[in-house]
Amino acid sequence: MSPVVDLRSDTVTKPSPAMREAMTHAEVGDDVFGEDPTVNELQFYCAELFGKERALYVPSGTMANQASLNALTQPGDEILCEYGSHIFNYECGGPALLSGVQLHPLRGDHGILHVDQIRQAIRPDNVHHPVTRVIALENTHNTAGGVIYPMEKIREIAALARETNLRMHLDGARLMNAVVETGIPARDYARCFDTVTLCFSKGLGAPVGSIVAGDSDIIERVHRYRKVYGGGMRQAGIIAAGALYAIQHNVDRLPEDHANARRLARALDEIPGIDIDPEWVQTNIVMFKVQSERFNASTLCDALRERDILMLPISDIRIRAVTNLMISEQDIGYTIRQFEEIFA
Ligand SMILES: Cc1ncc(COP(=O)(O)O)c(C=O)c1O
């Protein structure tokens, strides 16, 4: 059987032999006692990377977001976020369930909120209203198609947060994709936020885990919520070694994923029946619409599957393809040829 070109997500990556080697030889200890040297090394490395006092390794991006939001809020508070954000759509109502807070989603332009929109959404001090406490941004923005938050917009929003005494959270699941594309260091992004997360299990190719970085007092609270959520792990160094390997070795190659995504987007733009704006393919996510009498998103993905290509239908007409470290230039060439044949 020929290998499958799996473009459903950058979470499908498997650890490379070198990463597995690092995991095999990881020094471990009981991390609930704070005694796992590999977890400690990863946390120290990431605190440095983000220019924050502390960082905490957690099992998933969802836990990273939820523990951060809980640490930043009190029950009854409100969090401003974007309509397509992961915390609003794909975390099972976690903020309401776990923190007793409500989300107030605002519609962005390709996932990007304007500072004036946020200013208008901040609740006045009135006994009827919830207290607006946090502004949560996502960079890169997943459902907008890996769109990068422009730094000047983040700075404007952060200035508003300071002025109005709000806290800032960044879902940076794919922040390193933004970092390599813009050349803006991770710590410059992180400076604008009280809590910042990063996933190792997406484009960076590790099997498990995310990090939350922030100042000591806030990470102390995140640490407590990690324990509440059952995320205290014991000899976690085995998986943390994969994460450490990922952040040290797999960042510099991310531009290859971006080049593959752009090439795919440009080719799809040439196909009648596919609607895509390649200008908005800025990192490793390619979102497009099917506008064909022959296919909807689901039946086109079925046709691709028959040709050993996997993509994700995310609505009746929208499909997502995500390049990653298991996808080569040849795979993209093959995928483009199959599209051309299917639509010939
Ligand atoms: C932007 C974003 N944030 C958070 C997450 C959650 O990560 P996890 O699947 O590790 O919980 C994802 C997962 O796809 C994501 O895309």
The ligand as a Gaussian input file, in Angstrom:
#p B3LYP/6-31G(d) Opt

LIG

0 1
 C       -5.632000      26.979000      18.350000
 C       -5.733000      25.740000      19.194000
 N       -5.740000      25.865000      20.518000
 C       -5.825000      24.805000      21.321000
 C       -5.908000      23.527000      20.814000
 C       -6.063000      22.366000      21.754000
 O       -4.993000      21.492000      21.765000
 P       -5.172000      19.988000      22.279000
 O       -5.759000      19.227000      21.157000
 O       -3.761000      19.583000      22.615000
 O       -6.041000      20.019000      23.481000
 C       -5.910000      23.343000      19.427000
 C       -6.010000      21.992000      18.862000
 O       -6.152000      21.777000      17.693000
 C       -5.823000      24.480000      18.595000
 O       -5.833000      24.386000      17.260000

